């Protein structure tokens, strides 16, 4: 994974962060309607975590 350009890492991280935020919004909508929202909550946490990791690695690779 060291061969990935830092710009691609930043873009991928941003896309995962946006996906995580959208998953949080959807999970909160499901929670307010009384439905099961755990799957979307876990998806949101993983996407945000992965997005942060890729953004940090992209910033470190830029140097």
KESEGU-505579 format. One record per atom (N, C-alpha, C): residue in three letters; atom name; y, x, z. Coordinates in Angstrom, 3 decimals, always signed. Layout:
% KESEGU-505579
 res atom        v        u        w
 ALA   CA        Y        X        Z
...
END
This chain:
% KESEGU-505579
 res atom        v        u        w
 UNK    N   -1.200   +0.810   +0.000
 UNK   CA   +0.000   +0.000   +0.000
 UNK    C   +1.264   +0.854   +0.000
 UNK    N   +1.106   +2.159   +0.083
 UNK   CA   +2.276   +3.033   +0.102
 UNK    C   +2.963   +3.097   -1.256
 UNK    N   +2.291   +2.701   -2.316
 UNK   CA   +2.843   +2.815   -3.658
 UNK    C   +3.759   +1.656   -4.038
 UNK    N   +3.875   +0.667   -3.183
 UNK   CA   +4.709   -0.491   -3.487
 UNK    C   +6.177   -0.112   -3.306
 UNK    N   +6.989   -0.448   -4.296
 UNK   CA   +8.415   -0.147   -4.245
 UNK    C   +9.080   -0.900   -3.088
 UNK    N  +10.100   -0.307   -2.499
 UNK   CA  +10.755   -0.914   -1.340
 UNK    C  +11.437   -2.221   -1.702
 UNK    N  +11.881   -2.374   -2.949
 UNK   CA  +12.528   -3.632   -3.363
 UNK    C  +11.518   -4.779   -3.404
 UNK    N  +10.311   -4.461   -3.842
 UNK   CA   +9.257   -5.484   -3.885
 UNK    C   +8.874   -5.893   -2.470
 UNK    N   +8.815   -4.920   -1.561
 UNK   CA   +8.512   -5.249   -0.160
 UNK    C   +9.584   -6.152   +0.440
 UNK    N  +10.859   -5.838   +0.171
 UNK   CA  +11.935   -6.682   +0.702
 UNK    C  +11.867   -8.090   +0.119
 UNK    N  +11.623   -8.190   -1.184
 UNK   CA  +11.536   -9.509   -1.821
 UNK    C  +10.332  -10.295   -1.290
 UNK    N   +9.185   -9.631   -1.168
 UNK   CA   +7.992  -10.301   -0.627
 UNK    C   +8.197  -10.744   +0.806
 UNK    N   +8.848   -9.897   +1.597
 UNK   CA   +9.139  -10.257   +2.990
 UNK    C  +10.080  -11.442   +3.085
 UNK    N  +11.087  -11.463   +2.214
 UNK   CA  +12.026  -12.594   +2.213
 UNK    C  +11.318  -13.884   +1.810
 UNK    N  +10.424  -13.798   +0.830
 UNK   CA   +9.679  -14.990   +0.399
 UNK    C   +8.783  -15.500   +1.523
 UNK    N   +8.127  -14.567   +2.232
 UNK   CA   +7.281  -14.994   +3.356
 UNK    C   +8.106  -15.594   +4.485
 UNK    N   +9.285  -15.040   +4.742
 UNK   CA  +10.152  -15.601   +5.785
 UNK    C  +10.596  -17.015   +5.411
 UNK    N  +10.969  -17.220   +4.165
 UNK   CA  +11.377  -18.551   +3.717
 UNK    C  +10.209  -19.527   +3.832
 UNK    N   +9.012  -19.077   +3.432
 UNK   CA   +7.824  -19.921   +3.577
 UNK    C   +7.538  -20.256   +5.029
 UNK    N   +7.745  -19.292   +5.914
 UNK   CA   +7.545  -19.542   +7.344
 UNK    C   +8.532  -20.547   +7.895
 UNK    N   +9.776  -20.441   +7.474
 UNK   CA  +10.803  -21.381   +7.933
 UNK    C  +10.492  -22.790   +7.430
 UNK    N  +10.063  -22.893   +6.180
 UNK   CA   +9.695  -24.211   +5.641
 UNK    C   +8.477  -24.780   +6.370
 UNK    N   +7.536  -23.914   +6.744
 UNK   CA   +6.370  -24.375   +7.504
 UNK    C   +6.767  -24.858   +8.896
 UNK    N   +7.728  -24.196   +9.528
 UNK   CA   +8.219  -24.643  +10.836
 UNK    C   +8.849  -26.022  +10.707
 UNK    N   +9.649  -26.208   +9.686
 UNK   CA  +10.296  -27.510   +9.476
 UNK    C   +9.254  -28.602   +9.274
 UNK    N   +8.239  -28.303   +8.456
 UNK   CA   +7.188  -29.299   +8.200
 UNK    C   +6.384  -29.576   +9.477
 UNK    N   +6.097  -28.538  +10.258
 UNK   CA   +5.351  -28.727  +11.506
 UNK    C   +6.145  -29.583  +12.489
 UNK    N   +7.454  -29.366  +12.550
 UNK   CA   +8.277  -30.183  +13.445
 UNK    C   +8.328  -31.639  +12.998
 UNK    N   +8.330  -31.865  +11.685
 UNK   CA   +8.284  -33.251  +11.181
 UNK    C   +6.962  -33.911  +11.538
 UNK    N   +5.855  -33.156  +11.389
 UNK   CA   +4.552  -33.708  +11.749
 UNK    C   +4.471  -33.983  +13.248
 UNK    N   +5.049  -33.105  +14.047
 UNK   CA   +5.026  -33.281  +15.503
 UNK    C   +5.793  -34.531  +15.911
 UNK    N   +6.937  -34.749  +15.273
 UNK   CA   +7.735  -35.923  +15.648
 UNK    C   +7.062  -37.224  +15.240
 UNK    N   +6.215  -37.174  +14.196
 UNK   CA   +5.514  -38.391  +13.792
 UNK    C   +4.190  -38.564  +14.524
 UNK    N   +3.836  -37.614  +15.387
 UNK   CA   +2.633  -37.749  +16.195
 UNK    C   +1.370  -37.259  +15.527
 UNK    N   +1.481  -36.548  +14.423
 UNK   CA   +0.299  -36.047  +13.722
 UNK    C   -0.017  -34.619  +14.171
 UNK    N   -1.167  -34.116  +13.728
 UNK   CA   -1.592  -32.764  +14.081
 UNK    C   -0.749  -31.748  +13.308
 UNK    N   -0.119  -30.850  +14.014
 UNK   CA   +0.789  -29.895  +13.390
 UNK    C   +0.383  -28.450  +13.647
 UNK    N   -0.731  -28.220  +14.328
 UNK   CA   -1.117  -26.872  +14.737
 UNK    C   -1.343  -25.941  +13.553
 UNK    N   -1.951  -26.435  +12.486
 UNK   CA   -2.220  -25.579  +11.331
 UNK    C   -0.928  -25.051  +10.715
 UNK    N   +0.068  -25.892  +10.621
 UNK   CA   +1.337  -25.451  +10.041
 UNK    C   +2.094  -24.538  +11.001
 UNK    N   +1.916  -24.742  +12.301
 UNK   CA   +2.537  -23.855  +13.279
 UNK    C   +1.965  -22.449  +13.188
 UNK    N   +0.647  -22.338  +13.065
 UNK   CA   +0.003  -21.032  +12.920
 UNK    C   +0.395  -20.394  +11.599
 UNK    N   +0.428  -21.175  +10.532
 UNK   CA   +0.856  -20.662   +9.228
 UNK    C   +2.278  -20.128   +9.305
 UNK    N   +3.150  -20.830   +9.984
 UNK   CA   +4.540  -20.402  +10.120
 UNK    C   +4.634  -19.092  +10.891
 UNK    N   +3.881  -18.976  +11.986
 UNK   CA   +3.930  -17.739  +12.764
 UNK    C   +3.419  -16.552  +11.961
 UNK    N   +2.324  -16.737  +11.226
 UNK   CA   +1.778  -15.645  +10.423
 UNK    C   +2.719  -15.251   +9.287
 UNK    N   +3.331  -16.237   +8.646
 UNK   CA   +4.248  -15.935   +7.553
 UNK    C   +5.496  -15.216   +8.049
 UNK    N   +6.020  -15.633   +9.183
 UNK   CA   +7.205  -14.966   +9.737
 UNK    C   +6.858  -13.555  +10.184
 UNK    N   +5.711  -13.390  +10.822
 UNK   CA   +5.273  -12.068  +11.257
 UNK    C   +5.066  -11.139  +10.056
 UNK    N   +4.368  -11.631   +9.039
 UNK   CA   +4.142  -10.824   +7.838
 UNK    C   +5.438  -10.504   +7.110
 UNK    N   +6.341  -11.475   +7.046
 UNK   CA   +7.624  -11.245   +6.397
 UNK    C   +8.447  -10.195   +7.118
 UNK    N   +8.472  -10.263   +8.440
 UNK   CA   +9.194   -9.247   +9.220
 UNK    C   +8.589   -7.869   +9.010
 UNK    N   +7.257   -7.797   +8.983
 UNK   CA   +6.578   -6.516   +8.784
 UNK    C   +6.922   -5.917   +7.426
 UNK    N   +6.880   -6.723   +6.381
 UNK   CA   +7.192   -6.221   +5.039
 UNK    C   +8.660   -5.826   +4.921
 UNK    N   +9.553   -6.571   +5.557
 UNK   CA  +10.977   -6.218   +5.505
 UNK    C  +11.222   -4.890   +6.224
 UNK    N  +10.596   -4.704   +7.386
 UNK   CA  +10.748   -3.443   +8.113
 UNK    C  +10.194   -2.276   +7.297
 UNK    N   +9.018   -2.453   +6.704
 UNK   CA   +8.448   -1.386   +5.889
 UNK    C   +9.277   -1.127   +4.644
 UNK    N   +9.883   -2.168   +4.092
 UNK   CA  +10.754   -1.992   +2.932
 UNK    C  +12.012   -1.213   +3.280
 UNK    N  +12.551   -1.467   +4.453
 UNK   CA  +13.748   -0.750   +4.885
 UNK    C  +13.418   +0.709   +5.193
 UNK    N  +12.249   +0.952   +5.809
 UNK   CA  +11.842   +2.317   +6.111
 UNK    C  +11.523   +3.102   +4.833
 UNK    N  +10.980   +2.437   +3.828
 UNK   CA  +10.647   +3.108   +2.575
 UNK    C  +11.860   +3.424   +1.736
 UNK    N  +12.966   +2.799   +2.041
 UNK   CA  +14.201   +2.992   +1.290
 UNK    C  +14.811   +4.360   +1.567
 UNK    N  +14.524   +4.935   +2.714
 UNK   CA  +15.142   +6.206   +3.124
 UNK    C  +14.652   +7.381   +2.316
END
